[in-house]
Each structure stands twice: as structure tokens, then as C-alpha cells.
Amino acid sequence: MMFLDYLWVFLVGGTICMIGEILIIATNITSARILVLFELTGVFLEAIGVFSFVSDFAKAGINVPIVGFGASLARGVIGAVKTNGLLGIFSGGLMATAAGISAAVFFAYIFGLIFKAKTK
């Protein structure tokens, strides 16, 4: 049973990455716009209530890529709007993802100290 979980994680995550690669190769869409497209996909799936079902099935395959970050933002906003009203639109997403954002900034700083950037 555990093998099937790993298989689905790999297939879903790999499919997301494959879609990104196809968009980069076949279109003139920049990687930044593809990143935003994937994040908005997560927001959309969370907003219509489908993301939790996909997440139960695909687990880390959908949660680890940027699609999961978009869903976390949307989940935070939805929860904050329910408790704080319309002001939750501005605070909910950041409150829900603050730990992940802080970790990314911290580790980027550490790696910036360790490694020296080179221009191409």
C-alpha cells in the first residue's frame, strides 16, 4: 500500500513539473508567469473546495509544489474572512503561510552567506 502512495505522489508531482516544462518549451510564457499560473491553480482548487480531495489522493505530489502554496494562501484567506470579515482578505494568506515564507527567507540568507553568486 505504501508503494502506491509513493507512486501517486511521483506521478502527480511529475505531471505538474511536466506541464511546466511543456509550457516553457512550447510557448513564450516566462517561468515567472508559469509559477503564478500554478499558484493561481492552487488558489482556484481551494476556492471551489476540490484541493482537499486531490490532496488526500496525491499527498505531497500536489502539496509540495507551488500549487500547494497557493492553496494554503487561499485557505488562510477563507478562514480569516470567516473570523475577521473583509479585513481577513489582507491578513489571512500571510498568517497561514508565515512559517514557510520565514523559513525560505532564512535559508536563502544562510545559503547566500555560504555560496558566492556568479554571473553568467
SEKE-505402 format. One record per atom (N, C-alpha, C): y, z, x; residue in one letter. Coordinates in steps of 0.1 Angstrom, whole numbers, plus 5000, padded with zeros to 4 digits. Atoms other than C-alpha are relative to their C-alpha. Layout:
# residues N
YZXA...
***
This chain:
# residues 120
498850005008M500050005000M501350005009M498849994992M502450085028M500349875007M499850134994F501849745044F500849914990F499350095010L503049575011L501550045000L498649965000D506249785012D500749945012D499450064988Y506949665048Y500249854998Y500050145002L506149315038L501249964990L498950035009W508649315008W501350035007W498749974993V511349475030V500349885009V499850114990F510849205056F500449874992F499850125007L510748925030L501450004994L498749995006V513849035011V501150005010V498950004989G515949115042G500049875007G500150134993G514748795059G500649894991G499550105009T515648595028T501650015000T498649985000I519148745028I500649945013I499650064987C519548655065C499949855000C500250155001M518148305059M501149934992M498950065008I520648245032I501350005008I498850004992G523448345055G500049895011G500150104990E522148115082E500249864994E499950135007I521847825058I501549974997I498650025004L525447885046L500849975013L499350034987I526647885083I499849865004I500450134995I524747575092I500549884991I499950115009A525147365061A501449994994A498750005006T528747455050T501050035011T498949974991N532147505066N500550154997N499749865003I532147865053I499950095013I500049914988T533148115081T499050124997T500949895001S530848405088S500750124993S499349895007A533548645076A500049984985A500050035015R533648475042R498550024995R501449985005I529848485040I499750154999I500149855001L530048865048L500650054987L499349965013V532448905019V499249964988V500850055011L530248694997L498850094997L501149915001F527248915004F500450144995F499549875004E529249234999E500349994985E499750015015L530549104965L498749984992L501350015007T526949014956T499550144997T500449865002G526149384961G500850074989G499149945010V529149494940V499649944986V500450065013F528149244912F498750064995F501349955004L524549354912L500050154995L499949865004E525549724910E500850014987E499149995012A528249654883A499249964988A500850045012I525649484860I498850094998I501149915001G523149754867G498649955005G501250064996V520549544884V499650055014V500349964986F520849674920F498950115002F500949904998S518849984915S498549954998S501350065002F515849784902F499649925012F500350084988V516049544931V499850105012V500149904989S516449844955S498750074999S501349945001D513350014941D498949915005D501050104996F511449694948F500149975014F499850054986A512949584981A500350105010A499749894992K513949914995K501049965011K499050034990A515649875029A500349855002A499750144999G515449495027G501349964993G498850035007I518349505003I501150115003I499149894998N519949845012N500749995014N499550004987V520449795049V501049895003V498950104998P522349455049P501250044993P498649985005I525949435038I499950004984I500250005015V524649385002V500050144995V500149865003G523749755001G501350075001G498749944999F527249855013F500949964989F499250045012G528849654985G499650084988G500549935011A526649824960A500450155001A499549864998S527550164975S501450024996S498550005004L531250084971L500150004985L499950015015A530749984935A499550134993A500549875006R528650294927R501050115001R498949904998G531350514942G501149984990G498950035009V534050344922V499650034985V500449975014I532050364889I499950154998I500149855002G531250734894G501450075000G498749944999A534850814904A500949974987A499350035012V536250634874V499550084988V500549925011K533950824851K500550145001K499649874999T535151154865T501550025001T498649994998N538751084875N500949904993N499250105007G539850804853G500349885009G499750124993L541550494866L500450025015L499749974986L542650664898L498750005009L501350014993G538950664908G499849865006G500150134994I539350294915I500450005014I499550004986F541250374946F499350095009F500649904991S539250664959S498550005000S501549995002G535650624947G499249935011G500750074990G534550354971G500050065014G499949944986L535850525002L499350135001L500749875000M534450864992M498549975001M501450035001A531050704986A499549955014A500450064987T530950525020T500650065012T499349944989A532950755042A499150035012A500949974989A529950875062A499649885008A500450124993G528850525070G501149945008G498850054993I532350405079I500350085012I499749924989S532950705101S499049985011S501050024990A529650655119A500249875007A499750134994A530450285125A501250015010A498849994991V533850375140V499750085012V500449914989F532450655161F499149925010F500950074991F529650445176F500649885006F499250114994A531950145181A500950055012A499149944990Y534250375201Y499150035012Y500949974989I531350505222I499549885008I500550124993F529950165229F501249925007F498950064994G533450045237G500350075014G499849934987L533650315264L498949975010L501150024991I530250235278I500049865006I500150144996F530349855279F501449945002F498750074997K533149625292K499949874993K500050135008A534049335269A500449895010A499650124992K534248995285K500449894990K499650115008T536048695271T499149885004T500950124998K534148365268K500949895006K
***
